[in-house]
Amino acid sequence: MATGVMTEKQLDRRALTLLLSIVLYLVLGPALENHPFGSLILIISLYTMLVAAILQIAALKGKRALLPGILLAGLSTAFIMLSHLVPTRPLIAINQSLLILFFTAIVVVLFSALGRPGAITKGRLYSSVSLYLILAMLWSVVYGLTETLHPGSFLLTVGPRAGPIPRSFIIHMSLVTLTTLGTGDLVPASQLTRMLVAMESVTGVLYVAITIARLVSAYQTPDHSRQ
């Protein structure tokens, strides 16, 4: 595994790079939504985040994980560009499906890495925060795909509704749902979406409990348990 080759500081830097790229993408979303080149900048930001995620996967799982990660990221980036140039429903749906697969792979890798025995390093803490934010992004893409396949699945309660729901509203709803905060700006309007929102709320609650338990369990090595 790559963790036997890379130093702890290198692992920390890669984990921090992934976290910063995620935060940058989330911040840029609403800030550039109405900017003439906003979509292009967001695509570049998303691509940067995907690259950072691939490097993080390689650091945790080794070079054997690079090929599937690059393949998924490459396909996703290609369809992001295509759906930006030719915004048809099939291309958007394919793009969202690939992003769901990629985010799911990142979640699985990061979550499994949290349970590795050893000290609670900065990199592990960065990864736990990244995992939480990626979960919110994963659910937001699931909501976006649902809205793409079944328009009207969500109801925008603020401002005029003209055209598709802005991406920033969906991500915002996902974040506040994961934290069980909720605001009501965007609400589910079908039985399917209501169930999806409820499942994300449960995910947010369980994540905190399970992550803390895994980190504590990983820290309690045989040497620690005998003390």
MARFITI-786255 format. One record per residue (C-alpha): residue number from 1; residue in one letter; x, y negated, z. Coordinates in steps of 0.1 Angstrom, whole numbers, plus 5000, padded with zeros to 4 digits. Layout:
N
<pt><num>NUM</num><residuo>A</residuo><u>X</u><v>Y</v><w>Z</w></pt>
...
***
This chain:
227
<pt><num>1</num><residuo>M</residuo><u>5000</u><v>5000</v><w>5000</w></pt>
<pt><num>2</num><residuo>A</residuo><u>5011</u><v>4965</v><w>4994</w></pt>
<pt><num>3</num><residuo>T</residuo><u>5009</u><v>4957</v><w>5031</w></pt>
<pt><num>4</num><residuo>G</residuo><u>5040</u><v>4978</v><w>5035</w></pt>
<pt><num>5</num><residuo>V</residuo><u>5060</u><v>4956</v><w>5011</w></pt>
<pt><num>6</num><residuo>M</residuo><u>5047</u><v>4921</v><w>5016</w></pt>
<pt><num>7</num><residuo>T</residuo><u>5055</u><v>4902</v><w>5048</w></pt>
<pt><num>8</num><residuo>E</residuo><u>5029</u><v>4890</v><w>5072</w></pt>
<pt><num>9</num><residuo>K</residuo><u>5035</u><v>4854</v><w>5062</w></pt>
<pt><num>10</num><residuo>Q</residuo><u>5029</u><v>4863</v><w>5025</w></pt>
<pt><num>11</num><residuo>L</residuo><u>4996</u><v>4881</v><w>5034</w></pt>
<pt><num>12</num><residuo>D</residuo><u>4986</u><v>4850</v><w>5055</w></pt>
<pt><num>13</num><residuo>R</residuo><u>4993</u><v>4827</v><w>5025</w></pt>
<pt><num>14</num><residuo>R</residuo><u>4973</u><v>4848</v><w>5001</w></pt>
<pt><num>15</num><residuo>A</residuo><u>4944</u><v>4850</v><w>5026</w></pt>
<pt><num>16</num><residuo>L</residuo><u>4945</u><v>4812</v><w>5031</w></pt>
<pt><num>17</num><residuo>T</residuo><u>4947</u><v>4806</v><w>4993</w></pt>
<pt><num>18</num><residuo>L</residuo><u>4915</u><v>4826</v><w>4988</w></pt>
<pt><num>19</num><residuo>L</residuo><u>4897</u><v>4808</v><w>5016</w></pt>
<pt><num>20</num><residuo>L</residuo><u>4907</u><v>4773</v><w>5003</w></pt>
<pt><num>21</num><residuo>S</residuo><u>4896</u><v>4783</v><w>4967</w></pt>
<pt><num>22</num><residuo>I</residuo><u>4862</u><v>4794</v><w>4980</w></pt>
<pt><num>23</num><residuo>V</residuo><u>4857</u><v>4762</v><w>5000</w></pt>
<pt><num>24</num><residuo>L</residuo><u>4868</u><v>4741</v><w>4971</w></pt>
<pt><num>25</num><residuo>Y</residuo><u>4843</u><v>4758</v><w>4948</w></pt>
<pt><num>26</num><residuo>L</residuo><u>4815</u><v>4753</v><w>4973</w></pt>
<pt><num>27</num><residuo>V</residuo><u>4823</u><v>4716</v><w>4978</w></pt>
<pt><num>28</num><residuo>L</residuo><u>4827</u><v>4708</v><w>4941</w></pt>
<pt><num>29</num><residuo>G</residuo><u>4794</u><v>4724</v><w>4933</w></pt>
<pt><num>30</num><residuo>P</residuo><u>4770</u><v>4697</v><w>4945</w></pt>
<pt><num>31</num><residuo>A</residuo><u>4796</u><v>4669</v><w>4939</w></pt>
<pt><num>32</num><residuo>L</residuo><u>4800</u><v>4676</v><w>4902</w></pt>
<pt><num>33</num><residuo>E</residuo><u>4764</u><v>4688</v><w>4894</w></pt>
<pt><num>34</num><residuo>N</residuo><u>4755</u><v>4657</v><w>4874</w></pt>
<pt><num>35</num><residuo>H</residuo><u>4791</u><v>4650</v><w>4861</w></pt>
<pt><num>36</num><residuo>P</residuo><u>4796</u><v>4651</v><w>4823</w></pt>
<pt><num>37</num><residuo>F</residuo><u>4824</u><v>4676</v><w>4828</w></pt>
<pt><num>38</num><residuo>G</residuo><u>4811</u><v>4691</v><w>4860</w></pt>
<pt><num>39</num><residuo>S</residuo><u>4803</u><v>4725</v><w>4846</w></pt>
<pt><num>40</num><residuo>L</residuo><u>4837</u><v>4729</v><w>4830</w></pt>
<pt><num>41</num><residuo>I</residuo><u>4855</u><v>4719</v><w>4862</w></pt>
<pt><num>42</num><residuo>L</residuo><u>4833</u><v>4744</v><w>4882</w></pt>
<pt><num>43</num><residuo>I</residuo><u>4842</u><v>4771</v><w>4857</w></pt>
<pt><num>44</num><residuo>I</residuo><u>4879</u><v>4764</v><w>4863</w></pt>
<pt><num>45</num><residuo>S</residuo><u>4873</u><v>4763</v><w>4900</w></pt>
<pt><num>46</num><residuo>L</residuo><u>4855</u><v>4797</v><w>4899</w></pt>
<pt><num>47</num><residuo>Y</residuo><u>4882</u><v>4812</v><w>4878</w></pt>
<pt><num>48</num><residuo>T</residuo><u>4908</u><v>4800</v><w>4903</w></pt>
<pt><num>49</num><residuo>M</residuo><u>4888</u><v>4817</v><w>4931</w></pt>
<pt><num>50</num><residuo>L</residuo><u>4886</u><v>4849</v><w>4911</w></pt>
<pt><num>51</num><residuo>V</residuo><u>4923</u><v>4849</v><w>4906</w></pt>
<pt><num>52</num><residuo>A</residuo><u>4929</u><v>4843</v><w>4943</w></pt>
<pt><num>53</num><residuo>A</residuo><u>4905</u><v>4872</v><w>4951</w></pt>
<pt><num>54</num><residuo>I</residuo><u>4924</u><v>4895</v><w>4927</w></pt>
<pt><num>55</num><residuo>L</residuo><u>4957</u><v>4887</v><w>4944</w></pt>
<pt><num>56</num><residuo>Q</residuo><u>4942</u><v>4893</v><w>4978</w></pt>
<pt><num>57</num><residuo>I</residuo><u>4928</u><v>4926</v><w>4967</w></pt>
<pt><num>58</num><residuo>A</residuo><u>4963</u><v>4936</v><w>4953</w></pt>
<pt><num>59</num><residuo>A</residuo><u>4979</u><v>4925</v><w>4986</w></pt>
<pt><num>60</num><residuo>L</residuo><u>4955</u><v>4948</v><w>5006</w></pt>
<pt><num>61</num><residuo>K</residuo><u>4950</u><v>4977</v><w>4982</w></pt>
<pt><num>62</num><residuo>G</residuo><u>4982</u><v>4977</v><w>4961</w></pt>
<pt><num>63</num><residuo>K</residuo><u>4988</u><v>4972</v><w>4924</w></pt>
<pt><num>64</num><residuo>R</residuo><u>4965</u><v>5001</v><w>4915</w></pt>
<pt><num>65</num><residuo>A</residuo><u>4936</u><v>4977</v><w>4923</w></pt>
<pt><num>66</num><residuo>L</residuo><u>4948</u><v>4951</v><w>4899</w></pt>
<pt><num>67</num><residuo>L</residuo><u>4934</u><v>4966</v><w>4867</w></pt>
<pt><num>68</num><residuo>P</residuo><u>4898</u><v>4969</v><w>4877</w></pt>
<pt><num>69</num><residuo>G</residuo><u>4899</u><v>4935</v><w>4894</w></pt>
<pt><num>70</num><residuo>I</residuo><u>4914</u><v>4919</v><w>4863</w></pt>
<pt><num>71</num><residuo>L</residuo><u>4889</u><v>4937</v><w>4841</w></pt>
<pt><num>72</num><residuo>L</residuo><u>4859</u><v>4925</v><w>4862</w></pt>
<pt><num>73</num><residuo>A</residuo><u>4872</u><v>4890</v><w>4865</w></pt>
<pt><num>74</num><residuo>G</residuo><u>4881</u><v>4887</v><w>4828</w></pt>
<pt><num>75</num><residuo>L</residuo><u>4847</u><v>4900</v><w>4817</w></pt>
<pt><num>76</num><residuo>S</residuo><u>4829</u><v>4877</v><w>4842</w></pt>
<pt><num>77</num><residuo>T</residuo><u>4850</u><v>4846</v><w>4830</w></pt>
<pt><num>78</num><residuo>A</residuo><u>4842</u><v>4854</v><w>4794</w></pt>
<pt><num>79</num><residuo>F</residuo><u>4805</u><v>4856</v><w>4800</w></pt>
<pt><num>80</num><residuo>I</residuo><u>4806</u><v>4825</v><w>4821</w></pt>
<pt><num>81</num><residuo>M</residuo><u>4821</u><v>4806</v><w>4792</w></pt>
<pt><num>82</num><residuo>L</residuo><u>4796</u><v>4822</v><w>4767</w></pt>
<pt><num>83</num><residuo>S</residuo><u>4766</u><v>4814</v><w>4789</w></pt>
<pt><num>84</num><residuo>H</residuo><u>4779</u><v>4778</v><w>4793</w></pt>
<pt><num>85</num><residuo>L</residuo><u>4782</u><v>4774</v><w>4755</w></pt>
<pt><num>86</num><residuo>V</residuo><u>4751</u><v>4794</v><w>4746</w></pt>
<pt><num>87</num><residuo>P</residuo><u>4728</u><v>4794</v><w>4777</w></pt>
<pt><num>88</num><residuo>T</residuo><u>4705</u><v>4822</v><w>4768</w></pt>
<pt><num>89</num><residuo>R</residuo><u>4688</u><v>4844</v><w>4794</w></pt>
<pt><num>90</num><residuo>P</residuo><u>4706</u><v>4877</v><w>4785</w></pt>
<pt><num>91</num><residuo>L</residuo><u>4740</u><v>4861</v><w>4786</w></pt>
<pt><num>92</num><residuo>I</residuo><u>4733</u><v>4844</v><w>4820</w></pt>
<pt><num>93</num><residuo>A</residuo><u>4719</u><v>4877</v><w>4834</w></pt>
<pt><num>94</num><residuo>I</residuo><u>4750</u><v>4896</v><w>4823</w></pt>
<pt><num>95</num><residuo>N</residuo><u>4773</u><v>4870</v><w>4838</w></pt>
<pt><num>96</num><residuo>Q</residuo><u>4754</u><v>4871</v><w>4871</w></pt>
<pt><num>97</num><residuo>S</residuo><u>4755</u><v>4909</v><w>4871</w></pt>
<pt><num>98</num><residuo>L</residuo><u>4792</u><v>4909</v><w>4866</w></pt>
<pt><num>99</num><residuo>L</residuo><u>4797</u><v>4884</v><w>4894</w></pt>
<pt><num>100</num><residuo>I</residuo><u>4776</u><v>4905</v><w>4917</w></pt>
<pt><num>101</num><residuo>L</residuo><u>4799</u><v>4935</v><w>4910</w></pt>
<pt><num>102</num><residuo>F</residuo><u>4830</u><v>4914</v><w>4915</w></pt>
<pt><num>103</num><residuo>F</residuo><u>4818</u><v>4898</v><w>4948</w></pt>
<pt><num>104</num><residuo>T</residuo><u>4807</u><v>4932</v><w>4960</w></pt>
<pt><num>105</num><residuo>A</residuo><u>4842</u><v>4947</v><w>4954</w></pt>
<pt><num>106</num><residuo>I</residuo><u>4858</u><v>4918</v><w>4973</w></pt>
<pt><num>107</num><residuo>V</residuo><u>4834</u><v>4923</v><w>5002</w></pt>
<pt><num>108</num><residuo>V</residuo><u>4842</u><v>4960</v><w>5004</w></pt>
<pt><num>109</num><residuo>V</residuo><u>4880</u><v>4954</v><w>5003</w></pt>
<pt><num>110</num><residuo>L</residuo><u>4880</u><v>4926</v><w>5028</w></pt>
<pt><num>111</num><residuo>F</residuo><u>4856</u><v>4943</v><w>5052</w></pt>
<pt><num>112</num><residuo>S</residuo><u>4877</u><v>4975</v><w>5051</w></pt>
<pt><num>113</num><residuo>A</residuo><u>4909</u><v>4955</v><w>5057</w></pt>
<pt><num>114</num><residuo>L</residuo><u>4894</u><v>4940</v><w>5089</w></pt>
<pt><num>115</num><residuo>G</residuo><u>4894</u><v>4974</v><w>5105</w></pt>
<pt><num>116</num><residuo>R</residuo><u>4932</u><v>4980</v><w>5100</w></pt>
<pt><num>117</num><residuo>P</residuo><u>4950</u><v>4986</v><w>5133</w></pt>
<pt><num>118</num><residuo>G</residuo><u>4972</u><v>4958</v><w>5144</w></pt>
<pt><num>119</num><residuo>A</residuo><u>4973</u><v>4923</v><w>5158</w></pt>
<pt><num>120</num><residuo>I</residuo><u>4947</u><v>4897</v><w>5149</w></pt>
<pt><num>121</num><residuo>T</residuo><u>4968</u><v>4876</v><w>5125</w></pt>
<pt><num>122</num><residuo>K</residuo><u>4960</u><v>4843</v><w>5108</w></pt>
<pt><num>123</num><residuo>G</residuo><u>4955</u><v>4862</v><w>5076</w></pt>
<pt><num>124</num><residuo>R</residuo><u>4929</u><v>4885</v><w>5091</w></pt>
<pt><num>125</num><residuo>L</residuo><u>4910</u><v>4855</v><w>5105</w></pt>
<pt><num>126</num><residuo>Y</residuo><u>4912</u><v>4837</v><w>5072</w></pt>
<pt><num>127</num><residuo>S</residuo><u>4899</u><v>4869</v><w>5055</w></pt>
<pt><num>128</num><residuo>S</residuo><u>4870</u><v>4872</v><w>5079</w></pt>
<pt><num>129</num><residuo>V</residuo><u>4859</u><v>4836</v><w>5071</w></pt>
<pt><num>130</num><residuo>S</residuo><u>4864</u><v>4842</v><w>5034</w></pt>
<pt><num>131</num><residuo>L</residuo><u>4843</u><v>4874</v><w>5036</w></pt>
<pt><num>132</num><residuo>Y</residuo><u>4814</u><v>4854</v><w>5053</w></pt>
<pt><num>133</num><residuo>L</residuo><u>4814</u><v>4828</v><w>5026</w></pt>
<pt><num>134</num><residuo>I</residuo><u>4817</u><v>4854</v><w>4998</w></pt>
<pt><num>135</num><residuo>L</residuo><u>4786</u><v>4871</v><w>5013</w></pt>
<pt><num>136</num><residuo>A</residuo><u>4767</u><v>4839</v><w>5009</w></pt>
<pt><num>137</num><residuo>M</residuo><u>4779</u><v>4835</v><w>4973</w></pt>
<pt><num>138</num><residuo>L</residuo><u>4770</u><v>4871</v><w>4966</w></pt>
<pt><num>139</num><residuo>W</residuo><u>4735</u><v>4866</v><w>4978</w></pt>
<pt><num>140</num><residuo>S</residuo><u>4732</u><v>4833</v><w>4959</w></pt>
<pt><num>141</num><residuo>V</residuo><u>4741</u><v>4852</v><w>4927</w></pt>
<pt><num>142</num><residuo>V</residuo><u>4715</u><v>4879</v><w>4935</w></pt>
<pt><num>143</num><residuo>Y</residuo><u>4689</u><v>4851</v><w>4939</w></pt>
<pt><num>144</num><residuo>G</residuo><u>4701</u><v>4835</v><w>4907</w></pt>
<pt><num>145</num><residuo>L</residuo><u>4697</u><v>4868</v><w>4888</w></pt>
<pt><num>146</num><residuo>T</residuo><u>4663</u><v>4873</v><w>4903</w></pt>
<pt><num>147</num><residuo>E</residuo><u>4652</u><v>4838</v><w>4891</w></pt>
<pt><num>148</num><residuo>T</residuo><u>4667</u><v>4844</v><w>4857</w></pt>
<pt><num>149</num><residuo>L</residuo><u>4648</u><v>4877</v><w>4852</w></pt>
<pt><num>150</num><residuo>H</residuo><u>4616</u><v>4865</v><w>4869</w></pt>
<pt><num>151</num><residuo>P</residuo><u>4613</u><v>4827</v><w>4866</w></pt>
<pt><num>152</num><residuo>G</residuo><u>4593</u><v>4812</v><w>4894</w></pt>
<pt><num>153</num><residuo>S</residuo><u>4607</u><v>4836</v><w>4920</w></pt>
<pt><num>154</num><residuo>F</residuo><u>4617</u><v>4805</v><w>4941</w></pt>
<pt><num>155</num><residuo>L</residuo><u>4599</u><v>4773</v><w>4948</w></pt>
<pt><num>156</num><residuo>L</residuo><u>4618</u><v>4740</v><w>4950</w></pt>
<pt><num>157</num><residuo>T</residuo><u>4600</u><v>4719</v><w>4976</w></pt>
<pt><num>158</num><residuo>V</residuo><u>4620</u><v>4687</v><w>4972</w></pt>
<pt><num>159</num><residuo>G</residuo><u>4623</u><v>4665</v><w>4941</w></pt>
<pt><num>160</num><residuo>P</residuo><u>4608</u><v>4671</v><w>4907</w></pt>
<pt><num>161</num><residuo>R</residuo><u>4610</u><v>4706</v><w>4892</w></pt>
<pt><num>162</num><residuo>A</residuo><u>4623</u><v>4703</v><w>4857</w></pt>
<pt><num>163</num><residuo>G</residuo><u>4642</u><v>4731</v><w>4841</w></pt>
<pt><num>164</num><residuo>P</residuo><u>4662</u><v>4758</v><w>4860</w></pt>
<pt><num>165</num><residuo>I</residuo><u>4668</u><v>4754</v><w>4898</w></pt>
<pt><num>166</num><residuo>P</residuo><u>4702</u><v>4737</v><w>4903</w></pt>
<pt><num>167</num><residuo>R</residuo><u>4730</u><v>4761</v><w>4914</w></pt>
<pt><num>168</num><residuo>S</residuo><u>4738</u><v>4740</v><w>4944</w></pt>
<pt><num>169</num><residuo>F</residuo><u>4702</u><v>4745</v><w>4958</w></pt>
<pt><num>170</num><residuo>I</residuo><u>4705</u><v>4783</v><w>4955</w></pt>
<pt><num>171</num><residuo>I</residuo><u>4740</u><v>4784</v><w>4972</w></pt>
<pt><num>172</num><residuo>H</residuo><u>4727</u><v>4760</v><w>4999</w></pt>
<pt><num>173</num><residuo>M</residuo><u>4697</u><v>4782</v><w>5006</w></pt>
<pt><num>174</num><residuo>S</residuo><u>4720</u><v>4813</v><w>5007</w></pt>
<pt><num>175</num><residuo>L</residuo><u>4743</u><v>4797</v><w>5033</w></pt>
<pt><num>176</num><residuo>V</residuo><u>4715</u><v>4785</v><w>5056</w></pt>
<pt><num>177</num><residuo>T</residuo><u>4698</u><v>4819</v><w>5053</w></pt>
<pt><num>178</num><residuo>L</residuo><u>4730</u><v>4838</v><w>5061</w></pt>
<pt><num>179</num><residuo>T</residuo><u>4735</u><v>4816</v><w>5092</w></pt>
<pt><num>180</num><residuo>T</residuo><u>4697</u><v>4820</v><w>5100</w></pt>
<pt><num>181</num><residuo>L</residuo><u>4694</u><v>4782</v><w>5100</w></pt>
<pt><num>182</num><residuo>G</residuo><u>4669</u><v>4777</v><w>5072</w></pt>
<pt><num>183</num><residuo>T</residuo><u>4657</u><v>4743</v><w>5059</w></pt>
<pt><num>184</num><residuo>G</residuo><u>4628</u><v>4750</v><w>5035</w></pt>
<pt><num>185</num><residuo>D</residuo><u>4642</u><v>4730</v><w>5005</w></pt>
<pt><num>186</num><residuo>L</residuo><u>4640</u><v>4762</v><w>4984</w></pt>
<pt><num>187</num><residuo>V</residuo><u>4617</u><v>4789</v><w>4995</w></pt>
<pt><num>188</num><residuo>P</residuo><u>4610</u><v>4824</v><w>4981</w></pt>
<pt><num>189</num><residuo>A</residuo><u>4578</u><v>4826</v><w>4961</w></pt>
<pt><num>190</num><residuo>S</residuo><u>4574</u><v>4864</v><w>4956</w></pt>
<pt><num>191</num><residuo>Q</residuo><u>4574</u><v>4895</v><w>4977</w></pt>
<pt><num>192</num><residuo>L</residuo><u>4608</u><v>4906</v><w>4963</w></pt>
<pt><num>193</num><residuo>T</residuo><u>4625</u><v>4873</v><w>4970</w></pt>
<pt><num>194</num><residuo>R</residuo><u>4610</u><v>4871</v><w>5005</w></pt>
<pt><num>195</num><residuo>M</residuo><u>4624</u><v>4906</v><w>5012</w></pt>
<pt><num>196</num><residuo>L</residuo><u>4658</u><v>4896</v><w>4998</w></pt>
<pt><num>197</num><residuo>V</residuo><u>4660</u><v>4865</v><w>5020</w></pt>
<pt><num>198</num><residuo>A</residuo><u>4650</u><v>4885</v><w>5050</w></pt>
<pt><num>199</num><residuo>M</residuo><u>4678</u><v>4910</v><w>5042</w></pt>
<pt><num>200</num><residuo>E</residuo><u>4703</u><v>4883</v><w>5039</w></pt>
<pt><num>201</num><residuo>S</residuo><u>4693</u><v>4869</v><w>5073</w></pt>
<pt><num>202</num><residuo>V</residuo><u>4698</u><v>4904</v><w>5088</w></pt>
<pt><num>203</num><residuo>T</residuo><u>4732</u><v>4906</v><w>5071</w></pt>
<pt><num>204</num><residuo>G</residuo><u>4743</u><v>4873</v><w>5086</w></pt>
<pt><num>205</num><residuo>V</residuo><u>4734</u><v>4885</v><w>5122</w></pt>
<pt><num>206</num><residuo>L</residuo><u>4750</u><v>4919</v><w>5118</w></pt>
<pt><num>207</num><residuo>Y</residuo><u>4781</u><v>4905</v><w>5102</w></pt>
<pt><num>208</num><residuo>V</residuo><u>4791</u><v>4885</v><w>5133</w></pt>
<pt><num>209</num><residuo>A</residuo><u>4785</u><v>4915</v><w>5156</w></pt>
<pt><num>210</num><residuo>I</residuo><u>4802</u><v>4941</v><w>5134</w></pt>
<pt><num>211</num><residuo>T</residuo><u>4832</u><v>4919</v><w>5125</w></pt>
<pt><num>212</num><residuo>I</residuo><u>4839</u><v>4911</v><w>5161</w></pt>
<pt><num>213</num><residuo>A</residuo><u>4836</u><v>4947</v><w>5171</w></pt>
<pt><num>214</num><residuo>R</residuo><u>4860</u><v>4958</v><w>5142</w></pt>
<pt><num>215</num><residuo>L</residuo><u>4886</u><v>4932</v><w>5151</w></pt>
<pt><num>216</num><residuo>V</residuo><u>4886</u><v>4941</v><w>5188</w></pt>
<pt><num>217</num><residuo>S</residuo><u>4887</u><v>4978</v><w>5179</w></pt>
<pt><num>218</num><residuo>A</residuo><u>4916</u><v>4973</v><w>5155</w></pt>
<pt><num>219</num><residuo>Y</residuo><u>4935</u><v>4953</v><w>5181</w></pt>
<pt><num>220</num><residuo>Q</residuo><u>4931</u><v>4980</v><w>5208</w></pt>
<pt><num>221</num><residuo>T</residuo><u>4959</u><v>5003</v><w>5196</w></pt>
<pt><num>222</num><residuo>P</residuo><u>4969</u><v>5033</v><w>5217</w></pt>
<pt><num>223</num><residuo>D</residuo><u>4996</u><v>5012</v><w>5235</w></pt>
<pt><num>224</num><residuo>H</residuo><u>4971</u><v>4986</v><w>5244</w></pt>
<pt><num>225</num><residuo>S</residuo><u>4945</u><v>5011</v><w>5256</w></pt>
<pt><num>226</num><residuo>R</residuo><u>4969</u><v>5026</v><w>5281</w></pt>
<pt><num>227</num><residuo>Q</residuo><u>4976</u><v>4993</v><w>5298</w></pt>
***
